[in-house]
Amino acid sequence: MNKQHLYTTLFLALSSAYLSACSSVAAEKTALSTEQQQQLAAERAGHLRQTHVRFNALDKDENGYISRDEFNRSGDRAFNHMDTNKDGVISKADPKPAPRGEDTRSEQTRLQQQQASQQQPRAERLLKMPTTHSADGMLAMYDSNNDGVVSRDEYQQGRDAQFAAVDSNSDGLLSYDEYISEFAGRLDSQIARTLRQD
């Protein structure tokens, strides 16, 4: 069994177990409609799929672990991408960065997708997680002194704390299980906050 197949099988098993438990817990603790409960469960599963993809993207040497160097290189790229005015800090003053990667869709596909999105407005997300793809997300995750900017040192301290939180056995490597489990825990905490707000 290759690594990708093993990871996919493990991911699907974890997702399936959670989704079945999620619907009964959500029904007991909230007045969310059945449709909203299904949306919440689907959004959680989508976040976990993205986490699976992120793990594989970070594991550059494909040894089944994310090393400290792999983790730091990814963090450096994210900081440099968001610090668009190159002043050494991330803030709302930074212009929005250009999209990462090349759009490989054909012109016809691009037009079809634009038309479809205009015809069918997307439902507002119920499960909102901070992301490093926006200045607001970077501030929410790394602005520890709440001064409206994320310095390089502040960012690195936050990244160091993240690595330590994920590395549950303190071996200096992030396994697939550690990576997925830590993010699933944050998702579940956010779901609990979402349910309390309703």
Secondary structure, DSSP 8 states (H G I E B T S, - for coil): --HHHHHHHHHHHHHHHHHHHHHHHHHHH----HHHHHHHHHHHHHHHHHHHHHHHHH-TT-SSEEEHHHHHHHHHHHHHHH-TT-SSEEETTS-----SS-----HHHHHHHHHHHHHS-----SS----TTSHHHHHHHH-TT-SSEEEHHHHHHHHHHHHHHH-TT-SSEEEHHHHHHHHHHHHHHHHHHHHHH-
